[in-house]
Amino acid sequence: MALAPGESKTVTFSIRTEDFAYWLSDDRFAATAGPVEVMTGPNAADVRTGVFDYRPPRDAELSSAGTRPSPAGSPPGR
């Protein structure tokens, strides 16, 4: 999103349970509830951080196939 100098906008986006998943040694994905640090900014030298408490939905299901589900907009296998 491009902004003019001094302009601000509110941005809303969704984060799926799969975006928090990691591979466990018993061959499955898991997404653990708890604090998550998020970093944003215009470049790597000007980063702002925030923390939120992630709680997976009770009905969340993760793929146990050999690859992690692809993030939204990414080709499969990435």
N, C-alpha and C positions, 0 to 999 in steps of 0.2 A: 504494500500500500504506500503510495507516495503522498507526502504532505508538504504543503508550503511552509516556509519558515514561520513559526509561531502558531501554526494550525494544529488542532488536536481532534482526534476522532476516537470513538469507542469501538473496539473490535471484540467480537464474540466468536468463539470457536468451540468445537466439541473435542473432547479427548476420550477415546475409547478405552475400555479395559485392556485390550490387546496392546495399547501403547505403553502400558506399565508392566507388561509381562516380561518375565525372564525364564530361561530354561533351567530346570532342576535336574539333579543327577538321576532321578528316577524316571527320566524321559517324559516329562510333561512341562507345560508352561504354568506359571503362577503369577498372580498380581497381588501383592501384599498390601494391606491397608497401612497407612501411616503417613508421615510427613514427606512431601515431595518438594524439592527446590526447583524453581523455574527461573531460567535466565533469559532476559530479552535485552535488546538494545540495537542501536543503529550499526554498530561494528564491534569487533572483539575487544577494542580498547575502552569502550563505553558501555559496559554491561550493568544492568540492574537485576537484582535478584528478588524473589519473593518465595514464600513457602505457603503451601496449602496442605490440608489434611485429606489424603485420598482414601475414599471408602468405596470398594468395588460393590456393584449392585449384588443383591443376594442371588439373582438368577444368572449372573455372569458365567458364561462358558467360554473356555479358551480351547483352541485347536491343539490336539496332542500329536499332530502329524510332524514330520521331520523338519518342517520350517515354521518359523513364526509367521502369523498372519501379516500380510503386507499393510503398511500404513496407508491411509486414505490417499489416493492419487499416485501411489507408487506402483511400478510394475511388479507382478508376482516375483517372489524370490529375493526381494531387497529388504 
